[in-house]
Amino acid sequence: MAKRKHLAIIKQGVEVWNRWREENPEIRPNLRGADLGDSDFSETDLYLVNLSKADLYGANLSEADLSGVDLTEANLYIANLSEANLRSADLDGADLSGADLTGAILHGARSLSE
């Protein structure tokens, strides 16, 4: 379950979230199971965030830093992941149907369905 504090911060927008991440580099945010569908997270710092089982249906994650992110069983249906950094992300069971992965960095990304 997502931490309410982390969910409240990300819902304030990319600028607020990225500033909070810069000020709190030791915190590994938990957004597990969060409903974030159709949100705009382009250029967002999501490094090492727990997004397992999150609903990111149609979300814009272009140019976002998703390196090391846990996206197990996340819904990324028709999400925009173009130019996103997914290095070492865990994508096991994630729904990437219709997702735009143009130019995405997938080096070291893991998925048991490979």
C-alpha positions in Angstrom: 0.0 0.0 0.0 1.3 3.4 -1.0 2.4 5.7 1.8 -0.1 8.6 2.0 2.6 11.2 2.5 4.4 10.1 -0.7 1.1 9.9 -2.7 0.2 13.4 -1.5 3.5 14.8 -2.6 3.5 13.3 -6.1 0.0 14.5 -6.7 1.2 18.1 -6.2 3.1 17.8 -9.4 6.5 17.0 -10.9 8.2 20.2 -9.7 7.2 19.6 -6.1 8.0 15.9 -6.2 11.5 16.4 -7.8 12.4 19.1 -5.2 11.2 16.8 -2.4 13.4 14.0 -3.8 16.4 16.3 -4.0 15.9 17.3 -0.3 15.3 13.7 0.8 17.7 11.4 -1.1 17.7 8.8 1.7 14.0 8.1 1.4 12.8 5.3 -0.9 9.3 6.3 -1.8 6.5 3.8 -1.6 3.7 4.2 -4.2 2.7 0.6 -4.3 -0.8 0.1 -5.7 -1.3 3.8 -6.2 -3.9 5.0 -8.8 -1.8 7.3 -11.0 -3.5 6.7 -14.3 -3.5 9.5 -16.9 -1.0 11.5 -14.8 1.8 13.6 -16.3 5.2 12.4 -14.8 7.4 13.5 -17.7 10.9 14.2 -16.4 10.0 13.0 -13.0 12.7 11.5 -10.6 11.2 8.1 -9.8 14.6 6.5 -9.0 14.1 3.4 -6.8 10.4 4.1 -6.2 8.2 1.2 -5.3 5.4 1.3 -8.0 4.5 -2.4 -7.9 0.8 -3.0 -8.7 0.4 0.8 -9.4 -2.1 1.9 -12.0 -0.2 4.0 -14.5 -2.7 3.5 -17.3 -2.1 6.2 -20.0 0.4 8.0 -17.8 3.0 10.2 -19.4 6.4 9.0 -18.1 8.5 10.4 -21.0 12.1 11.2 -20.0 11.3 10.1 -16.4 14.1 8.4 -14.4 12.6 5.0 -13.6 16.0 3.3 -12.9 15.8 0.6 -10.3 12.0 1.1 -10.0 9.8 -1.8 -8.9 7.1 -2.0 -11.5 6.1 -5.6 -10.8 2.4 -6.2 -11.9 2.0 -2.5 -12.6 -0.5 -1.4 -15.2 1.4 0.6 -17.9 -1.2 0.0 -20.6 -0.8 2.7 -23.3 1.7 4.7 -21.1 4.2 7.0 -22.7 7.7 5.7 -21.7 9.5 7.3 -24.6 13.1 8.3 -23.7 12.5 7.0 -20.1 15.4 5.5 -18.1 14.2 2.0 -17.1 17.7 0.8 -16.3 17.6 -2.1 -13.8 13.8 -1.7 -13.4 11.8 -4.8 -12.4 9.0 -5.2 -15.0 7.9 -8.7 -14.0 4.2 -9.1 -14.7 3.8 -5.4 -15.8 1.3 -4.7 -18.5 3.1 -2.8 -21.2 0.4 -3.4 -23.9 0.4 -0.4 -26.2 3.1 1.4 -24.2 5.4 3.7 -26.2 9.0 2.6 -25.4 10.6 4.6 -28.2 14.2 5.5 -27.1 13.7 4.1 -23.6 16.8 2.8 -21.8 16.1 -0.8 -20.8 19.6 -2.0 -20.0 19.4 -4.4 -17.1 15.6 -4.3 -16.8 14.2 -7.5 -15.5 11.1 -9.4 -16.5 10.4 -13.1 -16.0 8.2 -13.1 -19.1 11.2 -12.4 -21.3 
